[in-house]
Amino acid sequence: MSDNGVRTALRTLGFDKDVICPHGFRAMGRTILEERLNYRSVLIELQIAHKVKDPMGDTYNRTAFIHERTEMMQTWADYLDSLVAEESTE
């Protein structure tokens, strides 16, 4: 999905540009995945489609870590669900 698509969805949901932007979600997710959920930065960077700096270069690095990234995204979904559940009990 393009930044414009995400931006349009955010505006439709009522989020003003001064509150959040598409890149803000990426930054927030990256920070929480590493700091709170203890995932390795290489997995996070691959998931958010950033180039991973590799001393061997992209030519030789074809790792995708699909299993680990799938697990990470399920943990992320569970984390978000826990926030919703926490919010509904307040």
N, CA, C and O atoms as CSV, one atom per row, in Angstrom:
chain,resi,resn,atom,element,x,y,z
A,1,MET,N,N,0.851,-1.170,0.000
A,1,MET,CA,C,0.000,0.000,0.000
A,1,MET,C,C,0.897,1.233,0.000
A,1,MET,O,O,1.897,1.278,0.717
A,2,SER,N,N,0.551,2.202,-0.779
A,2,SER,CA,C,1.372,3.403,-0.891
A,2,SER,C,C,1.179,4.323,0.311
A,2,SER,O,O,0.193,4.215,1.041
A,3,ASP,N,N,2.135,5.228,0.504
A,3,ASP,CA,C,1.999,6.229,1.574
A,3,ASP,C,C,0.719,7.033,1.405
A,3,ASP,O,O,0.039,7.338,2.384
A,4,ASN,N,N,0.387,7.381,0.150
A,4,ASN,CA,C,-0.836,8.155,-0.084
A,4,ASN,C,C,-2.079,7.376,0.310
A,4,ASN,O,O,-3.020,7.951,0.858
A,5,GLY,N,N,-2.098,6.084,0.041
A,5,GLY,CA,C,-3.234,5.251,0.437
A,5,GLY,C,C,-3.393,5.214,1.943
A,5,GLY,O,O,-4.502,5.353,2.459
A,6,VAL,N,N,-2.292,5.029,2.650
A,6,VAL,CA,C,-2.325,5.008,4.114
A,6,VAL,C,C,-2.710,6.385,4.643
A,6,VAL,O,O,-3.520,6.498,5.562
A,7,ARG,N,N,-2.139,7.415,4.070
A,7,ARG,CA,C,-2.446,8.792,4.491
A,7,ARG,C,C,-3.942,9.091,4.324
A,7,ARG,O,O,-4.564,9.669,5.215
A,8,THR,N,N,-4.509,8.701,3.195
A,8,THR,CA,C,-5.932,8.909,2.945
A,8,THR,C,C,-6.775,8.144,3.962
A,8,THR,O,O,-7.760,8.671,4.478
A,9,ALA,N,N,-6.389,6.912,4.246
A,9,ALA,CA,C,-7.119,6.120,5.246
A,9,ALA,C,C,-7.062,6.786,6.616
A,9,ALA,O,O,-8.069,6.831,7.322
A,10,LEU,N,N,-5.901,7.300,6.996
A,10,LEU,CA,C,-5.771,7.984,8.284
A,10,LEU,C,C,-6.664,9.214,8.353
A,10,LEU,O,O,-7.327,9.447,9.363
A,11,ARG,N,N,-6.682,9.993,7.293
A,11,ARG,CA,C,-7.521,11.204,7.276
A,11,ARG,C,C,-8.996,10.831,7.341
A,11,ARG,O,O,-9.780,11.495,8.020
A,12,THR,N,N,-9.377,9.761,6.631
A,12,THR,CA,C,-10.760,9.282,6.654
A,12,THR,C,C,-11.167,8.849,8.064
A,12,THR,O,O,-12.313,9.030,8.474
A,13,LEU,N,N,-10.223,8.282,8.788
A,13,LEU,CA,C,-10.489,7.859,10.168
A,13,LEU,C,C,-10.466,9.026,11.153
A,13,LEU,O,O,-10.752,8.846,12.337
A,14,GLY,N,N,-10.128,10.211,10.672
A,14,GLY,CA,C,-10.156,11.395,11.520
A,14,GLY,C,C,-8.829,11.803,12.124
A,14,GLY,O,O,-8.785,12.687,12.980
A,15,PHE,N,N,-7.739,11.169,11.690
A,15,PHE,CA,C,-6.426,11.534,12.210
A,15,PHE,C,C,-5.869,12.701,11.405
A,15,PHE,O,O,-5.673,12.587,10.196
A,16,ASP,N,N,-5.619,13.798,12.060
A,16,ASP,CA,C,-5.063,14.998,11.441
A,16,ASP,C,C,-3.582,14.786,11.149
A,16,ASP,O,O,-2.931,13.978,11.811
A,17,LYS,N,N,-3.046,15.500,10.168
A,17,LYS,CA,C,-1.624,15.358,9.807
A,17,LYS,C,C,-0.703,15.750,10.944
A,17,LYS,O,O,0.455,15.334,10.957
A,18,ASP,N,N,-1.175,16.536,11.899
A,18,ASP,CA,C,-0.356,16.914,13.049
A,18,ASP,C,C,-0.354,15.841,14.133
A,18,ASP,O,O,0.411,15.930,15.093
A,19,VAL,N,N,-1.206,14.828,13.983
A,19,VAL,CA,C,-1.302,13.762,14.984
A,19,VAL,C,C,-0.459,12.556,14.596
A,19,VAL,O,O,0.319,12.053,15.407
A,20,ILE,N,N,-0.612,12.083,13.346
A,20,ILE,CA,C,0.123,10.891,12.906
A,20,ILE,C,C,0.267,10.908,11.389
A,20,ILE,O,O,-0.564,11.467,10.674
A,21,CYS,N,N,1.331,10.290,10.924
A,21,CYS,CA,C,1.560,10.129,9.487
A,21,CYS,C,C,1.947,8.670,9.252
A,21,CYS,O,O,2.286,7.968,10.204
A,22,PRO,N,N,1.903,8.201,8.008
A,22,PRO,CA,C,2.263,6.804,7.742
A,22,PRO,C,C,3.646,6.431,8.289
A,22,PRO,O,O,3.811,5.359,8.870
A,23,HIS,N,N,4.629,7.301,8.107
A,23,HIS,CA,C,5.970,6.995,8.598
A,23,HIS,C,C,5.991,6.913,10.125
A,23,HIS,O,O,6.788,6.168,10.696
A,24,GLY,N,N,5.124,7.670,10.781
A,24,GLY,CA,C,5.034,7.620,12.239
A,24,GLY,C,C,4.646,6.237,12.743
A,24,GLY,O,O,5.153,5.777,13.766
A,25,PHE,N,N,3.745,5.575,12.022
A,25,PHE,CA,C,3.371,4.212,12.398
A,25,PHE,C,C,4.543,3.261,12.236
A,25,PHE,O,O,4.760,2.385,13.073
A,26,ARG,N,N,5.292,3.432,11.165
A,26,ARG,CA,C,6.472,2.585,10.952
A,26,ARG,C,C,7.481,2.781,12.078
A,26,ARG,O,O,8.019,1.812,12.616
A,27,ALA,N,N,7.734,4.035,12.429
A,27,ALA,CA,C,8.703,4.337,13.485
A,27,ALA,C,C,8.235,3.781,14.825
A,27,ALA,O,O,9.018,3.199,15.575
A,28,MET,N,N,6.947,3.966,15.116
A,28,MET,CA,C,6.399,3.462,16.377
A,28,MET,C,C,6.488,1.935,16.426
A,28,MET,O,O,6.916,1.365,17.430
A,29,GLY,N,N,6.086,1.283,15.347
A,29,GLY,CA,C,6.145,-0.174,15.308
A,29,GLY,C,C,7.555,-0.690,15.449
A,29,GLY,O,O,7.798,-1.646,16.185
A,30,ARG,N,N,8.490,-0.069,14.751
A,30,ARG,CA,C,9.880,-0.493,14.821
A,30,ARG,C,C,10.427,-0.380,16.234
A,30,ARG,O,O,11.108,-1.282,16.722
A,31,THR,N,N,10.122,0.734,16.886
A,31,THR,CA,C,10.605,0.967,18.247
A,31,THR,C,C,10.025,-0.051,19.226
A,31,THR,O,O,10.758,-0.630,20.029
A,32,ILE,N,N,8.728,-0.268,19.161
A,32,ILE,CA,C,8.075,-1.201,20.086
A,32,ILE,C,C,8.543,-2.631,19.840
A,32,ILE,O,O,8.792,-3.374,20.790
A,33,LEU,N,N,8.663,-3.024,18.568
A,33,LEU,CA,C,9.121,-4.380,18.268
A,33,LEU,C,C,10.511,-4.652,18.837
A,33,LEU,O,O,10.784,-5.752,19.318
A,34,GLU,N,N,11.381,-3.655,18.783
A,34,GLU,CA,C,12.737,-3.879,19.308
A,34,GLU,C,C,12.806,-3.691,20.817
A,34,GLU,O,O,13.349,-4.547,21.516
A,35,GLU,N,N,12.271,-2.593,21.334
A,35,GLU,CA,C,12.428,-2.276,22.757
A,35,GLU,C,C,11.545,-3.112,23.685
A,35,GLU,O,O,12.009,-3.582,24.724
A,36,ARG,N,N,10.299,-3.297,23.323
A,36,ARG,CA,C,9.367,-4.001,24.220
A,36,ARG,C,C,9.211,-5.469,23.892
A,36,ARG,O,O,9.075,-6.299,24.791
A,37,LEU,N,N,9.230,-5.797,22.603
A,37,LEU,CA,C,8.974,-7.178,22.204
A,37,LEU,C,C,10.251,-7.944,21.882
A,37,LEU,O,O,10.201,-9.133,21.566
A,38,ASN,N,N,11.397,-7.266,21.962
A,38,ASN,CA,C,12.724,-7.888,21.877
A,38,ASN,C,C,13.033,-8.617,20.567
A,38,ASN,O,O,13.655,-9.679,20.574
A,39,TYR,N,N,12.599,-8.044,19.449
A,39,TYR,CA,C,12.942,-8.630,18.151
A,39,TYR,C,C,14.206,-7.995,17.606
A,39,TYR,O,O,14.485,-6.821,17.848
A,40,ARG,N,N,14.969,-8.790,16.863
A,40,ARG,CA,C,16.214,-8.316,16.267
A,40,ARG,C,C,15.918,-7.280,15.185
A,40,ARG,O,O,14.947,-7.392,14.436
A,41,SER,N,N,16.770,-6.287,15.130
A,41,SER,CA,C,16.560,-5.208,14.165
A,41,SER,C,C,16.583,-5.698,12.726
A,41,SER,O,O,15.892,-5.127,11.882
A,42,VAL,N,N,17.353,-6.733,12.416
A,42,VAL,CA,C,17.403,-7.232,11.042
A,42,VAL,C,C,16.021,-7.727,10.597
A,42,VAL,O,O,15.629,-7.510,9.451
A,43,LEU,N,N,15.292,-8.379,11.481
A,43,LEU,CA,C,13.948,-8.858,11.140
A,43,LEU,C,C,12.993,-7.686,10.936
A,43,LEU,O,O,12.185,-7.678,10.007
A,44,ILE,N,N,13.101,-6.709,11.811
A,44,ILE,CA,C,12.225,-5.540,11.732
A,44,ILE,C,C,12.496,-4.776,10.445
A,44,ILE,O,O,11.560,-4.403,9.737
A,45,GLU,N,N,13.745,-4.543,10.140
A,45,GLU,CA,C,14.103,-3.789,8.944
A,45,GLU,C,C,13.643,-4.502,7.674
A,45,GLU,O,O,13.169,-3.858,6.738
A,46,LEU,N,N,13.781,-5.824,7.638
A,46,LEU,CA,C,13.284,-6.571,6.492
A,46,LEU,C,C,11.767,-6.438,6.374
A,46,LEU,O,O,11.238,-6.292,5.272
A,47,GLN,N,N,11.074,-6.488,7.502
A,47,GLN,CA,C,9.615,-6.428,7.483
A,47,GLN,C,C,9.111,-5.069,7.002
A,47,GLN,O,O,8.115,-4.995,6.283
A,48,ILE,N,N,9.783,-4.015,7.388
A,48,ILE,CA,C,9.314,-2.690,6.965
A,48,ILE,C,C,9.995,-2.239,5.666
A,48,ILE,O,O,9.935,-1.072,5.281
A,49,ALA,N,N,10.633,-3.190,5.017
A,49,ALA,CA,C,11.202,-2.999,3.678
A,49,ALA,C,C,12.327,-1.987,3.624
A,49,ALA,O,O,12.485,-1.279,2.630
A,50,HIS,N,N,13.112,-1.916,4.691
A,50,HIS,CA,C,14.313,-1.100,4.651
A,50,HIS,C,C,15.472,-1.964,4.181
A,50,HIS,O,O,15.486,-3.174,4.409
A,51,LYS,N,N,16.425,-1.354,3.537
A,51,LYS,CA,C,17.631,-2.072,3.145
A,51,LYS,C,C,18.448,-2.359,4.394
A,51,LYS,O,O,18.657,-1.477,5.227
A,52,VAL,N,N,18.905,-3.585,4.517
A,52,VAL,CA,C,19.729,-3.981,5.654
A,52,VAL,C,C,21.184,-3.852,5.243
A,52,VAL,O,O,21.609,-4.413,4.232
A,53,LYS,N,N,21.942,-3.110,6.033
A,53,LYS,CA,C,23.371,-2.972,5.760
A,53,LYS,C,C,24.036,-4.309,6.043
A,53,LYS,O,O,23.911,-4.858,7.138
A,54,ASP,N,N,24.728,-4.817,5.067
A,54,ASP,CA,C,25.357,-6.129,5.177
A,54,ASP,C,C,26.775,-6.039,4.631
A,54,ASP,O,O,26.973,-5.598,3.499
A,55,PRO,N,N,27.767,-6.452,5.421
A,55,PRO,CA,C,29.147,-6.348,4.939
A,55,PRO,C,C,29.403,-7.159,3.666
A,55,PRO,O,O,30.312,-6.824,2.907
A,56,MET,N,N,28.632,-8.206,3.416
A,56,MET,CA,C,28.807,-9.017,2.215
A,56,MET,C,C,28.051,-8.419,1.023
A,56,MET,O,O,28.271,-8.819,-0.120
A,57,GLY,N,N,27.178,-7.478,1.290
A,57,GLY,CA,C,26.427,-6.852,0.212
A,57,GLY,C,C,25.168,-7.623,-0.135
A,57,GLY,O,O,25.048,-8.813,0.154
A,58,ASP,N,N,24.238,-6.927,-0.757
A,58,ASP,CA,C,22.962,-7.525,-1.125
A,58,ASP,C,C,23.110,-8.659,-2.141
A,58,ASP,O,O,22.236,-9.520,-2.243
A,59,THR,N,N,24.190,-8.660,-2.876
A,59,THR,CA,C,24.400,-9.692,-3.884
A,59,THR,C,C,24.409,-11.077,-3.265
A,59,THR,O,O,23.884,-12.026,-3.847
A,60,TYR,N,N,25.004,-11.195,-2.089
A,60,TYR,CA,C,25.150,-12.492,-1.456
A,60,TYR,C,C,24.133,-12.745,-0.359
A,60,TYR,O,O,23.976,-13.880,0.092
A,61,ASN,N,N,23.445,-11.706,0.072
A,61,ASN,CA,C,22.492,-11.859,1.175
A,61,ASN,C,C,21.084,-11.966,0.615
A,61,ASN,O,O,20.499,-10.974,0.182
A,62,ARG,N,N,20.552,-13.164,0.628
A,62,ARG,CA,C,19.191,-13.376,0.127
A,62,ARG,C,C,18.288,-13.908,1.237
A,62,ARG,O,O,17.257,-14.524,0.969
A,63,THR,N,N,18.679,-13.670,2.460
A,63,THR,CA,C,17.883,-14.149,3.582
A,63,THR,C,C,16.568,-13.390,3.655
A,63,THR,O,O,16.510,-12.197,3.355
A,64,ALA,N,N,15.524,-14.085,4.052
A,64,ALA,CA,C,14.212,-13.462,4.179
A,64,ALA,C,C,13.640,-13.658,5.577
A,64,ALA,O,O,12.804,-12.869,6.016
A,65,PHE,N,N,14.080,-14.707,6.289
A,65,PHE,CA,C,13.603,-14.983,7.640
A,65,PHE,C,C,12.079,-15.000,7.714
A,65,PHE,O,O,11.495,-14.441,8.642
A,66,ILE,N,N,11.439,-15.634,6.746
A,66,ILE,CA,C,9.974,-15.620,6.664
A,66,ILE,C,C,9.335,-16.198,7.928
A,66,ILE,O,O,8.398,-15.606,8.463
A,67,HIS,N,N,9.817,-17.327,8.411
A,67,HIS,CA,C,9.227,-17.941,9.613
A,67,HIS,C,C,9.319,-16.988,10.809
A,67,HIS,O,O,8.337,-16.780,11.521
A,68,GLU,N,N,10.499,-16.416,11.020
A,68,GLU,CA,C,10.692,-15.514,12.149
A,68,GLU,C,C,9.860,-14.244,12.002
A,68,GLU,O,O,9.320,-13.738,12.986
A,69,ARG,N,N,9.753,-13.730,10.783
A,69,ARG,CA,C,8.968,-12.515,10.550
A,69,ARG,C,C,7.483,-12.784,10.730
A,69,ARG,O,O,6.753,-11.921,11.218
A,70,THR,N,N,7.024,-13.978,10.341
A,70,THR,CA,C,5.625,-14.346,10.554
A,70,THR,C,C,5.322,-14.395,12.048
A,70,THR,O,O,4.296,-13.886,12.500
A,71,GLU,N,N,6.209,-15.002,12.797
A,71,GLU,CA,C,6.058,-15.057,14.261
A,71,GLU,C,C,6.059,-13.647,14.853
A,71,GLU,O,O,5.248,-13.334,15.725
A,72,MET,N,N,6.964,-12.806,14.380
A,72,MET,CA,C,7.061,-11.436,14.878
A,72,MET,C,C,5.761,-10.681,14.624
A,72,MET,O,O,5.279,-9.971,15.507
A,73,MET,N,N,5.191,-10.823,13.436
A,73,MET,CA,C,3.962,-10.102,13.117
A,73,MET,C,C,2.779,-10.625,13.935
A,73,MET,O,O,1.876,-9.859,14.270
A,74,GLN,N,N,2.775,-11.920,14.259
A,74,GLN,CA,C,1.725,-12.444,15.135
A,74,GLN,C,C,1.878,-11.880,16.541
A,74,GLN,O,O,0.888,-11.547,17.192
A,75,THR,N,N,3.115,-11.772,17.007
A,75,THR,CA,C,3.370,-11.163,18.313
A,75,THR,C,C,2.918,-9.708,18.310
A,75,THR,O,O,2.340,-9.233,19.288
A,76,TRP,N,N,3.181,-8.996,17.208
A,76,TRP,CA,C,2.752,-7.603,17.065
A,76,TRP,C,C,1.224,-7.513,17.134
A,76,TRP,O,O,0.684,-6.658,17.837
A,77,ALA,N,N,0.529,-8.390,16.409
A,77,ALA,CA,C,-0.941,-8.397,16.429
A,77,ALA,C,C,-1.458,-8.690,17.831
A,77,ALA,O,O,-2.410,-8.055,18.286
A,78,ASP,N,N,-0.843,-9.642,18.518
A,78,ASP,CA,C,-1.239,-9.966,19.894
A,78,ASP,C,C,-1.009,-8.778,20.822
A,78,ASP,O,O,-1.821,-8.502,21.704
A,79,TYR,N,N,0.103,-8.079,20.616
A,79,TYR,CA,C,0.407,-6.889,21.415
A,79,TYR,C,C,-0.667,-5.823,21.216
A,79,TYR,O,O,-1.152,-5.243,22.187
A,80,LEU,N,N,-1.041,-5.563,19.960
A,80,LEU,CA,C,-2.085,-4.572,19.682
A,80,LEU,C,C,-3.417,-5.001,20.285
A,80,LEU,O,O,-4.141,-4.173,20.837
A,81,ASP,N,N,-3.747,-6.285,20.186
A,81,ASP,CA,C,-4.979,-6.798,20.802
A,81,ASP,C,C,-4.960,-6.592,22.316
A,81,ASP,O,O,-5.989,-6.282,22.917
A,82,SER,N,N,-3.789,-6.766,22.929
A,82,SER,CA,C,-3.695,-6.576,24.385
A,82,SER,C,C,-3.927,-5.115,24.759
A,82,SER,O,O,-4.485,-4.827,25.818
A,83,LEU,N,N,-3.506,-4.197,23.901
A,83,LEU,CA,C,-3.752,-2.777,24.160
A,83,LEU,C,C,-5.243,-2.462,24.082
A,83,LEU,O,O,-5.767,-1.697,24.892
A,84,VAL,N,N,-5.917,-3.052,23.109
A,84,VAL,CA,C,-7.369,-2.851,22.968
A,84,VAL,C,C,-8.082,-3.418,24.182
A,84,VAL,O,O,-8.975,-2.776,24.734
A,85,ALA,N,N,-7.692,-4.626,24.608
A,85,ALA,CA,C,-8.319,-5.263,25.762
A,85,ALA,C,C,-8.077,-4.429,27.030
A,85,ALA,O,O,-8.977,-4.261,27.853
A,86,GLU,N,N,-6.865,-3.919,27.174
A,86,GLU,CA,C,-6.519,-3.069,28.321
A,86,GLU,C,C,-7.370,-1.812,28.339
A,86,GLU,O,O,-7.860,-1.399,29.390
A,87,GLU,N,N,-7.542,-1.208,27.176
A,87,GLU,CA,C,-8.319,0.018,27.040
A,87,GLU,C,C,-9.785,-0.230,27.389
A,87,GLU,O,O,-10.424,0.630,27.994
A,88,SER,N,N,-10.325,-1.385,27.019
A,88,SER,CA,C,-11.748,-1.657,27.253
A,88,SER,C,C,-12.053,-1.974,28.711
A,88,SER,O,O,-13.213,-1.938,29.120
A,89,THR,N,N,-11.020,-2.287,29.508
A,89,THR,CA,C,-11.242,-2.578,30.930
A,89,THR,C,C,-11.117,-1.332,31.795
A,89,THR,O,O,-11.412,-1.372,32.990
A,90,GLU,N,N,-10.685,-0.238,31.207
A,90,GLU,CA,C,-10.519,1.014,31.989
A,90,GLU,C,C,-11.812,1.759,32.105
A,90,GLU,O,O,-11.858,2.823,32.723
